[in-house]
Amino acid sequence: MGDMTVQEAGRCGGTKTLERNGLEHYREIGEQGGAANVEKYGREHFADMGRLGGAKTRDTKPAGYYSEMGKRGGQANLAKGTEYFAEIGRKGGQRRSELLAKGKAAEAAETRLSESY
């Protein structure tokens, strides 16, 4: 165990956690962490960070950088074929449905709570 680097130990622990709890576990803790950060810093903080990062990239990259990246991404995605896009579309639609149902349930619970006062 002493021969393992911190990076290797982290990877090993992450793999074990994934095997034990599944991918959904990471989604849930990511959402919780994101929500906690939004509550702590506010949405505008993250919008500001995005603008600063975008401005920095724009200012340090040559003209046409984003256009070239878009072309490369498009070419790479062509090789994936139409079934790939059909699959990610289905996954996105399922996830959207889940989130909408979750939001509606929370809204209904909030309405019931406010009506009880």
C-alpha positions in Angstrom: 0.0 0.0 0.0 2.9 2.4 0.7 4.1 2.2 -2.9 0.9 3.8 -4.2 0.9 7.4 -5.2 -1.9 9.7 -4.0 -3.3 9.8 -7.5 -3.3 6.0 -7.7 -5.0 5.7 -4.3 -7.6 8.3 -5.4 -8.3 6.4 -8.6 -8.6 3.1 -6.7 -11.0 4.6 -4.2 -13.1 6.2 -6.9 -13.3 2.9 -8.8 -14.4 1.0 -5.6 -17.0 3.7 -4.9 -18.3 3.5 -8.4 -18.6 -0.3 -8.2 -20.3 -0.1 -4.9 -22.7 2.8 -5.4 -23.0 3.2 -9.2 -22.8 6.2 -11.5 -26.1 7.7 -10.2 -24.3 8.2 -6.8 -21.8 10.6 -8.5 -24.6 12.5 -10.3 -26.4 12.9 -7.0 -23.4 14.2 -5.0 -22.5 16.5 -8.0 -26.0 18.0 -7.9 -25.8 18.4 -4.1 -22.4 20.1 -4.4 -23.5 22.3 -7.2 -26.7 23.3 -5.3 -24.6 24.0 -2.1 -22.2 26.3 -4.1 -25.1 28.1 -5.8 -26.6 28.7 -2.3 -23.3 29.9 -0.9 -22.1 32.1 -3.8 -25.3 32.8 -5.9 -25.9 32.1 -9.6 -24.4 35.4 -10.7 -21.0 34.3 -9.3 -20.9 31.3 -11.7 -22.1 33.5 -14.6 -19.2 35.9 -13.8 -16.7 33.1 -13.7 -17.9 31.8 -17.1 -17.7 35.3 -18.6 -14.1 35.8 -17.2 -13.0 32.4 -18.5 -14.5 33.0 -21.9 -13.0 36.4 -22.1 -9.5 35.0 -21.2 -9.8 32.3 -23.8 -11.0 34.9 -26.4 -8.1 37.2 -25.6 -5.4 34.5 -25.7 -6.5 32.5 -28.7 -6.0 33.5 -32.3 -8.9 34.7 -34.5 -10.9 31.7 -35.8 -10.1 29.6 -32.7 -13.8 28.8 -31.9 -14.6 28.2 -35.5 -11.8 25.7 -35.9 -12.8 23.9 -32.7 -16.4 23.7 -33.9 -15.3 22.2 -37.2 -13.0 19.7 -35.5 -15.8 18.7 -33.1 -18.2 18.3 -36.0 -15.8 16.1 -38.0 -15.2 13.9 -34.9 -18.9 13.5 -34.3 -19.6 12.5 -37.9 -17.6 9.3 -37.2 -19.9 8.4 -34.3 -22.8 7.8 -36.7 -26.5 8.6 -36.4 -27.3 5.9 -33.8 -25.0 7.7 -31.3 -27.0 10.9 -31.6 -30.3 9.0 -31.4 -29.0 7.4 -28.2 -27.8 10.7 -26.5 -31.1 12.3 -27.6 -33.1 9.6 -25.8 -30.9 9.9 -22.7 -31.3 13.6 -22.7 -35.0 13.3 -23.1 -35.2 10.8 -20.2 -33.1 13.0 -18.0 -35.2 16.0 -18.8 -38.4 14.1 -18.0 -36.9 13.0 -14.6 -35.9 16.5 -13.8 -39.3 17.9 -14.7 -41.1 15.3 -12.6 -38.8 16.1 -9.7 -39.5 19.8 -10.1 -43.2 19.3 -10.3 -43.1 17.1 -7.1 -41.2 19.7 -5.3 -43.5 22.5 -6.5 -46.6 20.4 -5.4 -45.0 19.8 -1.9 -44.3 23.5 -1.6 -47.9 24.4 -2.6 -49.2 21.9 0.0 -47.0 23.4 2.6 -48.0 26.9 1.9 -51.7 26.0 1.9 -51.4 24.4 5.3 -50.5 27.8 6.9 
